Each structure stands twice: as C-alpha cells, then as structure tokens.
Amino acid sequence: MKVTDELSFNFVRMDIDECISDLLLTEDKLTVAGFGSFILEELPSAIHPGEHSFKPPSKKISFDTSLKETDNILEKCLMEKFRLSEDEVRLSIRNFVSDLKHALQEKGAYELGSVGKFYYDIEKQLKFAAAPSKNFLLTSYGLPEFVSKPILRTENIPVPASVKQEPEKKKRKFIWFRF
C-alpha cells in the first residue's frame, strides 16, 4: 500500500461519521457492516400543556447490534464521495469499526459526530445515546423546541366584583347613668 493510499484511508475513516449523519437524514435504516444498524422511527409533534412547550416532529434514533447484515448504503455513499473502489471502501469501514471498538474498550465511549454517543453500560452492554439537539426529520429540520408562555387577555382575567359599601352606622355611646 502506498503512502497516499494510507492517507486516503485515514481521511475516509474521519469522514465516515459525516456520511452516517448525512444518510440518516434520508434513510430509515442504516447498517455499518460488522457493527450494527441505526434504526429511525418518526415521532409526531408534541405539546406539553404544563410546561407550555412544543416539540416539532422528529426521528428517534436507536441502534441494534444484532442487525449486522449490510445494506450497502454507506458503502455506496463513500464510493461516490471519495471515488474509491468497493474493496477500498470495505477496508475503510472495517478499519473504522475496529477503531471504534478499540476506542470503546480503551475509553468506554465513542462520540459519533453529531449523531450521538456509543458507550458501555454497567453490564458491559453496548448502548447508544442519540444527540438530543439534532433533528433527523427533513420536513421539520431546523425547527427547535420552544416554550410559549400563556397569553393573558383582559377578558380572561377575573376581576373582583365591586362591593357596595354600606354607610357605617354610628355607634351609640352607652351612657351608664341616666337621670
């Protein structure tokens, strides 16, 4: 392998997370060969009446390690982006997966760009936590979650009824001794 080939493989490994992030915007399932699959589920918008918050529609990302059969979507993206052969792309993905597993063993976690974070839980099971700020649903891409304070209108504000005050009765002084 030439030095330029080695540099190109390192460059591809660094941009695989970017390709994964881009593909998750358009795909509902994305498999990383030899590692597992990202599965996306569309969630509707949500309103929390107590907090007065609104969440736009989004996609929930989960990761399943049991689904390792490749769908070749990631490979095709890398071949188009870097103009590499199929064998070079497969080697790059294998190197990426081995680097990811090595980082998980050494550090216990691996941050995958803006997609999320892989980590081991207490029972040494691989877990994935999606980035909370990223919305992968294109129809609502860029819409943030927001809080709207309730609107107080004068006709909705209860006004205490005016109470008529009766004239005060004058108290008579009690005279103890009368003649």
MODELLER restraints for C-alpha pairs under 7 A, 6 or more apart:
rsr = mdl.restraints
at = mdl.atoms
rsr.add(forms.Gaussian(group=physical.xy_distance, feature=features.Distance(at['CA:9:A'], at['CA:92:A']), mean=5.88, stdev=0.5))
rsr.add(forms.Gaussian(group=physical.xy_distance, feature=features.Distance(at['CA:12:A'], at['CA:92:A']), mean=6.71, stdev=0.5))
rsr.add(forms.Gaussian(group=physical.xy_distance, feature=features.Distance(at['CA:13:A'], at['CA:92:A']), mean=6.14, stdev=0.5))
rsr.add(forms.Gaussian(group=physical.xy_distance, feature=features.Distance(at['CA:13:A'], at['CA:96:A']), mean=5.49, stdev=0.5))
rsr.add(forms.Gaussian(group=physical.xy_distance, feature=features.Distance(at['CA:17:A'], at['CA:112:A']), mean=5.87, stdev=0.5))
rsr.add(forms.Gaussian(group=physical.xy_distance, feature=features.Distance(at['CA:17:A'], at['CA:113:A']), mean=5.81, stdev=0.5))
rsr.add(forms.Gaussian(group=physical.xy_distance, feature=features.Distance(at['CA:18:A'], at['CA:113:A']), mean=6.80, stdev=0.5))
rsr.add(forms.Gaussian(group=physical.xy_distance, feature=features.Distance(at['CA:21:A'], at['CA:114:A']), mean=6.91, stdev=0.5))
rsr.add(forms.Gaussian(group=physical.xy_distance, feature=features.Distance(at['CA:21:A'], at['CA:115:A']), mean=5.92, stdev=0.5))
rsr.add(forms.Gaussian(group=physical.xy_distance, feature=features.Distance(at['CA:24:A'], at['CA:136:A']), mean=6.50, stdev=0.5))
rsr.add(forms.Gaussian(group=physical.xy_distance, feature=features.Distance(at['CA:25:A'], at['CA:136:A']), mean=4.91, stdev=0.5))
rsr.add(forms.Gaussian(group=physical.xy_distance, feature=features.Distance(at['CA:25:A'], at['CA:137:A']), mean=6.22, stdev=0.5))
rsr.add(forms.Gaussian(group=physical.xy_distance, feature=features.Distance(at['CA:25:A'], at['CA:138:A']), mean=6.30, stdev=0.5))
rsr.add(forms.Gaussian(group=physical.xy_distance, feature=features.Distance(at['CA:28:A'], at['CA:39:A']), mean=6.00, stdev=0.5))
rsr.add(forms.Gaussian(group=physical.xy_distance, feature=features.Distance(at['CA:28:A'], at['CA:40:A']), mean=4.92, stdev=0.5))
rsr.add(forms.Gaussian(group=physical.xy_distance, feature=features.Distance(at['CA:29:A'], at['CA:37:A']), mean=6.76, stdev=0.5))
rsr.add(forms.Gaussian(group=physical.xy_distance, feature=features.Distance(at['CA:29:A'], at['CA:38:A']), mean=5.58, stdev=0.5))
rsr.add(forms.Gaussian(group=physical.xy_distance, feature=features.Distance(at['CA:29:A'], at['CA:39:A']), mean=4.65, stdev=0.5))
rsr.add(forms.Gaussian(group=physical.xy_distance, feature=features.Distance(at['CA:29:A'], at['CA:40:A']), mean=6.18, stdev=0.5))
rsr.add(forms.Gaussian(group=physical.xy_distance, feature=features.Distance(at['CA:30:A'], at['CA:37:A']), mean=5.49, stdev=0.5))
rsr.add(forms.Gaussian(group=physical.xy_distance, feature=features.Distance(at['CA:30:A'], at['CA:38:A']), mean=5.10, stdev=0.5))
rsr.add(forms.Gaussian(group=physical.xy_distance, feature=features.Distance(at['CA:30:A'], at['CA:39:A']), mean=6.70, stdev=0.5))
rsr.add(forms.Gaussian(group=physical.xy_distance, feature=features.Distance(at['CA:30:A'], at['CA:73:A']), mean=6.95, stdev=0.5))
rsr.add(forms.Gaussian(group=physical.xy_distance, feature=features.Distance(at['CA:31:A'], at['CA:37:A']), mean=4.09, stdev=0.5))
rsr.add(forms.Gaussian(group=physical.xy_distance, feature=features.Distance(at['CA:31:A'], at['CA:38:A']), mean=6.21, stdev=0.5))
rsr.add(forms.Gaussian(group=physical.xy_distance, feature=features.Distance(at['CA:31:A'], at['CA:68:A']), mean=6.63, stdev=0.5))
rsr.add(forms.Gaussian(group=physical.xy_distance, feature=features.Distance(at['CA:31:A'], at['CA:70:A']), mean=5.47, stdev=0.5))
rsr.add(forms.Gaussian(group=physical.xy_distance, feature=features.Distance(at['CA:31:A'], at['CA:71:A']), mean=6.06, stdev=0.5))
rsr.add(forms.Gaussian(group=physical.xy_distance, feature=features.Distance(at['CA:32:A'], at['CA:70:A']), mean=6.66, stdev=0.5))
rsr.add(forms.Gaussian(group=physical.xy_distance, feature=features.Distance(at['CA:33:A'], at['CA:68:A']), mean=5.88, stdev=0.5))
rsr.add(forms.Gaussian(group=physical.xy_distance, feature=features.Distance(at['CA:33:A'], at['CA:69:A']), mean=6.62, stdev=0.5))
rsr.add(forms.Gaussian(group=physical.xy_distance, feature=features.Distance(at['CA:33:A'], at['CA:70:A']), mean=5.15, stdev=0.5))
rsr.add(forms.Gaussian(group=physical.xy_distance, feature=features.Distance(at['CA:34:A'], at['CA:68:A']), mean=5.52, stdev=0.5))
rsr.add(forms.Gaussian(group=physical.xy_distance, feature=features.Distance(at['CA:35:A'], at['CA:65:A']), mean=6.27, stdev=0.5))
rsr.add(forms.Gaussian(group=physical.xy_distance, feature=features.Distance(at['CA:35:A'], at['CA:68:A']), mean=5.97, stdev=0.5))
rsr.add(forms.Gaussian(group=physical.xy_distance, feature=features.Distance(at['CA:35:A'], at['CA:97:A']), mean=6.54, stdev=0.5))
rsr.add(forms.Gaussian(group=physical.xy_distance, feature=features.Distance(at['CA:36:A'], at['CA:63:A']), mean=6.97, stdev=0.5))
rsr.add(forms.Gaussian(group=physical.xy_distance, feature=features.Distance(at['CA:36:A'], at['CA:64:A']), mean=5.64, stdev=0.5))
rsr.add(forms.Gaussian(group=physical.xy_distance, feature=features.Distance(at['CA:36:A'], at['CA:65:A']), mean=4.16, stdev=0.5))
rsr.add(forms.Gaussian(group=physical.xy_distance, feature=features.Distance(at['CA:36:A'], at['CA:66:A']), mean=6.29, stdev=0.5))
rsr.add(forms.Gaussian(group=physical.xy_distance, feature=features.Distance(at['CA:36:A'], at['CA:67:A']), mean=5.26, stdev=0.5))
rsr.add(forms.Gaussian(group=physical.xy_distance, feature=features.Distance(at['CA:36:A'], at['CA:68:A']), mean=4.63, stdev=0.5))
rsr.add(forms.Gaussian(group=physical.xy_distance, feature=features.Distance(at['CA:37:A'], at['CA:63:A']), mean=5.64, stdev=0.5))
rsr.add(forms.Gaussian(group=physical.xy_distance, feature=features.Distance(at['CA:37:A'], at['CA:64:A']), mean=5.31, stdev=0.5))
rsr.add(forms.Gaussian(group=physical.xy_distance, feature=features.Distance(at['CA:37:A'], at['CA:65:A']), mean=6.40, stdev=0.5))
rsr.add(forms.Gaussian(group=physical.xy_distance, feature=features.Distance(at['CA:37:A'], at['CA:67:A']), mean=5.65, stdev=0.5))
rsr.add(forms.Gaussian(group=physical.xy_distance, feature=features.Distance(at['CA:37:A'], at['CA:68:A']), mean=6.46, stdev=0.5))
rsr.add(forms.Gaussian(group=physical.xy_distance, feature=features.Distance(at['CA:38:A'], at['CA:61:A']), mean=6.64, stdev=0.5))
rsr.add(forms.Gaussian(group=physical.xy_distance, feature=features.Distance(at['CA:38:A'], at['CA:62:A']), mean=5.81, stdev=0.5))
rsr.add(forms.Gaussian(group=physical.xy_distance, feature=features.Distance(at['CA:38:A'], at['CA:63:A']), mean=4.58, stdev=0.5))
rsr.add(forms.Gaussian(group=physical.xy_distance, feature=features.Distance(at['CA:38:A'], at['CA:64:A']), mean=6.54, stdev=0.5))
rsr.add(forms.Gaussian(group=physical.xy_distance, feature=features.Distance(at['CA:39:A'], at['CA:61:A']), mean=5.80, stdev=0.5))
rsr.add(forms.Gaussian(group=physical.xy_distance, feature=features.Distance(at['CA:39:A'], at['CA:62:A']), mean=5.30, stdev=0.5))
rsr.add(forms.Gaussian(group=physical.xy_distance, feature=features.Distance(at['CA:39:A'], at['CA:63:A']), mean=6.04, stdev=0.5))
rsr.add(forms.Gaussian(group=physical.xy_distance, feature=features.Distance(at['CA:40:A'], at['CA:59:A']), mean=5.90, stdev=0.5))
rsr.add(forms.Gaussian(group=physical.xy_distance, feature=features.Distance(at['CA:40:A'], at['CA:60:A']), mean=5.52, stdev=0.5))
rsr.add(forms.Gaussian(group=physical.xy_distance, feature=features.Distance(at['CA:40:A'], at['CA:61:A']), mean=4.67, stdev=0.5))
rsr.add(forms.Gaussian(group=physical.xy_distance, feature=features.Distance(at['CA:40:A'], at['CA:62:A']), mean=6.44, stdev=0.5))
rsr.add(forms.Gaussian(group=physical.xy_distance, feature=features.Distance(at['CA:41:A'], at['CA:59:A']), mean=5.30, stdev=0.5))
rsr.add(forms.Gaussian(group=physical.xy_distance, feature=features.Distance(at['CA:41:A'], at['CA:60:A']), mean=5.13, stdev=0.5))
rsr.add(forms.Gaussian(group=physical.xy_distance, feature=features.Distance(at['CA:41:A'], at['CA:61:A']), mean=6.62, stdev=0.5))
rsr.add(forms.Gaussian(group=physical.xy_distance, feature=features.Distance(at['CA:42:A'], at['CA:58:A']), mean=5.91, stdev=0.5))
rsr.add(forms.Gaussian(group=physical.xy_distance, feature=features.Distance(at['CA:42:A'], at['CA:59:A']), mean=4.34, stdev=0.5))
rsr.add(forms.Gaussian(group=physical.xy_distance, feature=features.Distance(at['CA:42:A'], at['CA:60:A']), mean=6.26, stdev=0.5))
rsr.add(forms.Gaussian(group=physical.xy_distance, feature=features.Distance(at['CA:43:A'], at['CA:57:A']), mean=5.68, stdev=0.5))
rsr.add(forms.Gaussian(group=physical.xy_distance, feature=features.Distance(at['CA:43:A'], at['CA:58:A']), mean=5.27, stdev=0.5))
rsr.add(forms.Gaussian(group=physical.xy_distance, feature=features.Distance(at['CA:43:A'], at['CA:59:A']), mean=5.61, stdev=0.5))
rsr.add(forms.Gaussian(group=physical.xy_distance, feature=features.Distance(at['CA:43:A'], at['CA:60:A']), mean=6.70, stdev=0.5))
rsr.add(forms.Gaussian(group=physical.xy_distance, feature=features.Distance(at['CA:44:A'], at['CA:57:A']), mean=4.56, stdev=0.5))
rsr.add(forms.Gaussian(group=physical.xy_distance, feature=features.Distance(at['CA:44:A'], at['CA:58:A']), mean=6.69, stdev=0.5))
rsr.add(forms.Gaussian(group=physical.xy_distance, feature=features.Distance(at['CA:45:A'], at['CA:55:A']), mean=5.44, stdev=0.5))
rsr.add(forms.Gaussian(group=physical.xy_distance, feature=features.Distance(at['CA:45:A'], at['CA:56:A']), mean=4.52, stdev=0.5))
rsr.add(forms.Gaussian(group=physical.xy_distance, feature=features.Distance(at['CA:45:A'], at['CA:57:A']), mean=4.12, stdev=0.5))
rsr.add(forms.Gaussian(group=physical.xy_distance, feature=features.Distance(at['CA:46:A'], at['CA:54:A']), mean=5.88, stdev=0.5))
rsr.add(forms.Gaussian(group=physical.xy_distance, feature=features.Distance(at['CA:46:A'], at['CA:55:A']), mean=5.10, stdev=0.5))
rsr.add(forms.Gaussian(group=physical.xy_distance, feature=features.Distance(at['CA:46:A'], at['CA:56:A']), mean=6.70, stdev=0.5))
rsr.add(forms.Gaussian(group=physical.xy_distance, feature=features.Distance(at['CA:47:A'], at['CA:53:A']), mean=5.79, stdev=0.5))
rsr.add(forms.Gaussian(group=physical.xy_distance, feature=features.Distance(at['CA:47:A'], at['CA:54:A']), mean=4.63, stdev=0.5))
rsr.add(forms.Gaussian(group=physical.xy_distance, feature=features.Distance(at['CA:47:A'], at['CA:55:A']), mean=6.39, stdev=0.5))
rsr.add(forms.Gaussian(group=physical.xy_distance, feature=features.Distance(at['CA:48:A'], at['CA:54:A']), mean=6.53, stdev=0.5))
rsr.add(forms.Gaussian(group=physical.xy_distance, feature=features.Distance(at['CA:52:A'], at['CA:147:A']), mean=5.57, stdev=0.5))
rsr.add(forms.Gaussian(group=physical.xy_distance, feature=features.Distance(at['CA:52:A'], at['CA:148:A']), mean=5.52, stdev=0.5))
rsr.add(forms.Gaussian(group=physical.xy_distance, feature=features.Distance(at['CA:52:A'], at['CA:149:A']), mean=6.32, stdev=0.5))
rsr.add(forms.Gaussian(group=physical.xy_distance, feature=features.Distance(at['CA:53:A'], at['CA:146:A']), mean=5.64, stdev=0.5))
rsr.add(forms.Gaussian(group=physical.xy_distance, feature=features.Distance(at['CA:53:A'], at['CA:147:A']), mean=4.15, stdev=0.5))
rsr.add(forms.Gaussian(group=physical.xy_distance, feature=features.Distance(at['CA:53:A'], at['CA:148:A']), mean=6.14, stdev=0.5))
rsr.add(forms.Gaussian(group=physical.xy_distance, feature=features.Distance(at['CA:54:A'], at['CA:145:A']), mean=5.74, stdev=0.5))
rsr.add(forms.Gaussian(group=physical.xy_distance, feature=features.Distance(at['CA:54:A'], at['CA:146:A']), mean=5.52, stdev=0.5))
rsr.add(forms.Gaussian(group=physical.xy_distance, feature=features.Distance(at['CA:54:A'], at['CA:147:A']), mean=6.27, stdev=0.5))
rsr.add(forms.Gaussian(group=physical.xy_distance, feature=features.Distance(at['CA:55:A'], at['CA:145:A']), mean=4.69, stdev=0.5))
rsr.add(forms.Gaussian(group=physical.xy_distance, feature=features.Distance(at['CA:55:A'], at['CA:146:A']), mean=6.91, stdev=0.5))
rsr.add(forms.Gaussian(group=physical.xy_distance, feature=features.Distance(at['CA:56:A'], at['CA:140:A']), mean=6.64, stdev=0.5))
rsr.add(forms.Gaussian(group=physical.xy_distance, feature=features.Distance(at['CA:56:A'], at['CA:143:A']), mean=6.49, stdev=0.5))
rsr.add(forms.Gaussian(group=physical.xy_distance, feature=features.Distance(at['CA:56:A'], at['CA:145:A']), mean=6.43, stdev=0.5))
rsr.add(forms.Gaussian(group=physical.xy_distance, feature=features.Distance(at['CA:57:A'], at['CA:140:A']), mean=6.26, stdev=0.5))
rsr.add(forms.Gaussian(group=physical.xy_distance, feature=features.Distance(at['CA:58:A'], at['CA:135:A']), mean=5.65, stdev=0.5))
rsr.add(forms.Gaussian(group=physical.xy_distance, feature=features.Distance(at['CA:58:A'], at['CA:136:A']), mean=6.45, stdev=0.5))
rsr.add(forms.Gaussian(group=physical.xy_distance, feature=features.Distance(at['CA:58:A'], at['CA:137:A']), mean=5.12, stdev=0.5))
rsr.add(forms.Gaussian(group=physical.xy_distance, feature=features.Distance(at['CA:58:A'], at['CA:140:A']), mean=6.95, stdev=0.5))
rsr.add(forms.Gaussian(group=physical.xy_distance, feature=features.Distance(at['CA:59:A'], at['CA:135:A']), mean=6.55, stdev=0.5))
rsr.add(forms.Gaussian(group=physical.xy_distance, feature=features.Distance(at['CA:59:A'], at['CA:136:A']), mean=5.63, stdev=0.5))
rsr.add(forms.Gaussian(group=physical.xy_distance, feature=features.Distance(at['CA:59:A'], at['CA:137:A']), mean=5.49, stdev=0.5))
rsr.add(forms.Gaussian(group=physical.xy_distance, feature=features.Distance(at['CA:61:A'], at['CA:130:A']), mean=6.18, stdev=0.5))
rsr.add(forms.Gaussian(group=physical.xy_distance, feature=features.Distance(at['CA:62:A'], at['CA:128:A']), mean=6.90, stdev=0.5))
rsr.add(forms.Gaussian(group=physical.xy_distance, feature=features.Distance(at['CA:63:A'], at['CA:128:A']), mean=6.13, stdev=0.5))
rsr.add(forms.Gaussian(group=physical.xy_distance, feature=features.Distance(at['CA:75:A'], at['CA:89:A']), mean=6.21, stdev=0.5))
rsr.add(forms.Gaussian(group=physical.xy_distance, feature=features.Distance(at['CA:78:A'], at['CA:89:A']), mean=6.62, stdev=0.5))
rsr.add(forms.Gaussian(group=physical.xy_distance, feature=features.Distance(at['CA:79:A'], at['CA:85:A']), mean=6.43, stdev=0.5))
rsr.add(forms.Gaussian(group=physical.xy_distance, feature=features.Distance(at['CA:79:A'], at['CA:86:A']), mean=6.83, stdev=0.5))
rsr.add(forms.Gaussian(group=physical.xy_distance, feature=features.Distance(at['CA:79:A'], at['CA:89:A']), mean=6.55, stdev=0.5))
rsr.add(forms.Gaussian(group=physical.xy_distance, feature=features.Distance(at['CA:100:A'], at['CA:110:A']), mean=6.75, stdev=0.5))
rsr.add(forms.Gaussian(group=physical.xy_distance, feature=features.Distance(at['CA:103:A'], at['CA:109:A']), mean=6.81, stdev=0.5))
rsr.add(forms.Gaussian(group=physical.xy_distance, feature=features.Distance(at['CA:103:A'], at['CA:110:A']), mean=6.30, stdev=0.5))
rsr.add(forms.Gaussian(group=physical.xy_distance, feature=features.Distance(at['CA:104:A'], at['CA:110:A']), mean=5.96, stdev=0.5))
rsr.add(forms.Gaussian(group=physical.xy_distance, feature=features.Distance(at['CA:104:A'], at['CA:119:A']), mean=6.68, stdev=0.5))
rsr.add(forms.Gaussian(group=physical.xy_distance, feature=features.Distance(at['CA:108:A'], at['CA:119:A']), mean=5.67, stdev=0.5))
rsr.add(forms.Gaussian(group=physical.xy_distance, feature=features.Distance(at['CA:108:A'], at['CA:120:A']), mean=5.91, stdev=0.5))
rsr.add(forms.Gaussian(group=physical.xy_distance, feature=features.Distance(at['CA:109:A'], at['CA:117:A']), mean=6.91, stdev=0.5))
rsr.add(forms.Gaussian(group=physical.xy_distance, feature=features.Distance(at['CA:109:A'], at['CA:118:A']), mean=5.46, stdev=0.5))
rsr.add(forms.Gaussian(group=physical.xy_distance, feature=features.Distance(at['CA:109:A'], at['CA:119:A']), mean=4.16, stdev=0.5))
rsr.add(forms.Gaussian(group=physical.xy_distance, feature=features.Distance(at['CA:109:A'], at['CA:120:A']), mean=6.78, stdev=0.5))
rsr.add(forms.Gaussian(group=physical.xy_distance, feature=features.Distance(at['CA:110:A'], at['CA:117:A']), mean=5.68, stdev=0.5))
rsr.add(forms.Gaussian(group=physical.xy_distance, feature=features.Distance(at['CA:110:A'], at['CA:118:A']), mean=5.10, stdev=0.5))
rsr.add(forms.Gaussian(group=physical.xy_distance, feature=features.Distance(at['CA:110:A'], at['CA:119:A']), mean=6.42, stdev=0.5))
rsr.add(forms.Gaussian(group=physical.xy_distance, feature=features.Distance(at['CA:111:A'], at['CA:117:A']), mean=4.42, stdev=0.5))
rsr.add(forms.Gaussian(group=physical.xy_distance, feature=features.Distance(at['CA:111:A'], at['CA:118:A']), mean=6.39, stdev=0.5))
rsr.add(forms.Gaussian(group=physical.xy_distance, feature=features.Distance(at['CA:114:A'], at['CA:131:A']), mean=6.49, stdev=0.5))
rsr.add(forms.Gaussian(group=physical.xy_distance, feature=features.Distance(at['CA:115:A'], at['CA:130:A']), mean=6.03, stdev=0.5))
rsr.add(forms.Gaussian(group=physical.xy_distance, feature=features.Distance(at['CA:115:A'], at['CA:131:A']), mean=5.61, stdev=0.5))
rsr.add(forms.Gaussian(group=physical.xy_distance, feature=features.Distance(at['CA:116:A'], at['CA:128:A']), mean=6.99, stdev=0.5))
rsr.add(forms.Gaussian(group=physical.xy_distance, feature=features.Distance(at['CA:116:A'], at['CA:129:A']), mean=5.55, stdev=0.5))
rsr.add(forms.Gaussian(group=physical.xy_distance, feature=features.Distance(at['CA:116:A'], at['CA:130:A']), mean=4.13, stdev=0.5))
rsr.add(forms.Gaussian(group=physical.xy_distance, feature=features.Distance(at['CA:116:A'], at['CA:131:A']), mean=4.44, stdev=0.5))
rsr.add(forms.Gaussian(group=physical.xy_distance, feature=features.Distance(at['CA:117:A'], at['CA:128:A']), mean=5.68, stdev=0.5))
rsr.add(forms.Gaussian(group=physical.xy_distance, feature=features.Distance(at['CA:117:A'], at['CA:129:A']), mean=5.27, stdev=0.5))
rsr.add(forms.Gaussian(group=physical.xy_distance, feature=features.Distance(at['CA:117:A'], at['CA:130:A']), mean=6.43, stdev=0.5))
rsr.add(forms.Gaussian(group=physical.xy_distance, feature=features.Distance(at['CA:118:A'], at['CA:126:A']), mean=6.92, stdev=0.5))
rsr.add(forms.Gaussian(group=physical.xy_distance, feature=features.Distance(at['CA:118:A'], at['CA:127:A']), mean=5.72, stdev=0.5))
rsr.add(forms.Gaussian(group=physical.xy_distance, feature=features.Distance(at['CA:118:A'], at['CA:128:A']), mean=4.57, stdev=0.5))
rsr.add(forms.Gaussian(group=physical.xy_distance, feature=features.Distance(at['CA:118:A'], at['CA:129:A']), mean=6.54, stdev=0.5))
rsr.add(forms.Gaussian(group=physical.xy_distance, feature=features.Distance(at['CA:119:A'], at['CA:126:A']), mean=5.83, stdev=0.5))
rsr.add(forms.Gaussian(group=physical.xy_distance, feature=features.Distance(at['CA:119:A'], at['CA:127:A']), mean=5.38, stdev=0.5))
rsr.add(forms.Gaussian(group=physical.xy_distance, feature=features.Distance(at['CA:119:A'], at['CA:128:A']), mean=6.41, stdev=0.5))
rsr.add(forms.Gaussian(group=physical.xy_distance, feature=features.Distance(at['CA:120:A'], at['CA:126:A']), mean=4.71, stdev=0.5))
rsr.add(forms.Gaussian(group=physical.xy_distance, feature=features.Distance(at['CA:120:A'], at['CA:127:A']), mean=5.87, stdev=0.5))
rsr.add(forms.Gaussian(group=physical.xy_distance, feature=features.Distance(at['CA:121:A'], at['CA:127:A']), mean=6.70, stdev=0.5))
rsr.add(forms.Gaussian(group=physical.xy_distance, feature=features.Distance(at['CA:135:A'], at['CA:141:A']), mean=5.88, stdev=0.5))
